[in-house]
Structures are given as structure tokens and as C-alpha cells.
Amino acid sequence: MKSKYDPNYHPIMAAGYAMDGLIDEEIAGKLGIATSTLYEWKKKYPEFSESIKKSKKVVDYQAEQRLFSRVMGYDYEEVQTEILAIKTITKDGETIEQHPIKIKKIKKHIPPDVAACFIWLKNRKKNKWRDNPDFNTDYTRNPLQKAEDSLQNDD
């Protein structure tokens, strides 16, 4: 599955696949090369490696922005277009159809999404929001030692 590297083709195609959200193994498959070849090219050809990195960063940044907007909630404007049919009969008995367009703009609000908030906090405030938060409790000490220390403090 060896392929010859083309500097005018492979960086552009790989960047496009990365922008589509594909991972390295999938990019290699789309390029018709082995994953090991993709990794060799990333080491050997800086422009190839950079094209993939930059494209992944762009998409990751866009995803982060979308997640953040779901965390905070957002407003948007919905545009509804309605075509009205009006028939008019003239004095001569001729029917004339008119189709005026009615455009309605509606402001809507998407409230914060709890799941998005949880994902954000779990990643941004790991110590407080991870699955097993650390509340400054010493879980590593022997329970008998804790009891003995407690009794000694009572004296």
C-alpha cells in the first residue's frame, strides 16, 4: 500500500479530511496509504504535518465555540417565509392570482444545556467536577489510624 508523496496533492487532501473530523487512521485510508506511511510523512514532510495539525485545530476550535454557546445559552432570529395566494376577479371576469410573500422574523432563545455545562466544568474545573472530586479527604490513610487519632484529639 506504498504511495509516492505528492506535495501538491497530499497536504491539501489530508487537510480536507482532517477538517471533516477524520482521525489519522481514517485520513490514511482516504489517501490510500498505510497509517505507518502517514506517520512517516508527518515526520519527513513538515508541510504535510502542519496542514493536518492546522485543520484539526480549526475544527476543534469551532467545536469548542459551539459547546460554549450551548453552555451559556444563546439567542437567534428565525425567519419564516409564507407565500400567500390571493385570487382577484376583475370586472371582465378575469381571475388574477397574486402571490405576495410574508416574511416573519421571530427571536428565539436556546437556554443553557445541562449536559454541555457538565462537559465544560468537568474539563475546565477538574478538581471540583470530575467523577470523584477531591474534597481534601485523606482516603489513603488506614481507618483504624484515623480512629486512634480522633481518640487522642479528644483527650
Steps between C-alpha positions, in 0.01 A plus 500: 500500500802727446429826322728776376462827687374790286553841669236658276235242582545322833519802738183649349306175507617408851403847625154459351451162663623637834256789464223242451586362844683187389769354725846403369407138424199615297705766318752233403220280368355784292845575357548131416805461722582304814475681833874441547563682169291793620713522816820477292380783277412712804860465621661538158287778347432794735244657264299176507506480879413870539207480259342225711575672833360835388183346359437301817552815709247696295231235537577445870475875562165516319370208707616674820317816399181303430527322835555831679192653336300199626649549847394865515181482295447732206246702303435473131256629244283259305368619165173349378388561144135456413364518147143627490270423210249770420251466216344815362220501249492805278189666351558302183482174699869439462670328793833643607711311749746683718756336721630755747765381738467557872825488695483460873805535726479330837756542776566173681711401796682173555556458876826363640535126452569306821702229323715763329555674837605171655747426220644850526537496877634146508780604265564854620463448877620141531565500874148609584291338225669169416320173574674461837574852624769559759348668804832503686418165655783262570371172355842338505536481879409190694152535662635363831771765502235769442296370796806491725593858401144610574509343849834665577362840397210459748740486798 
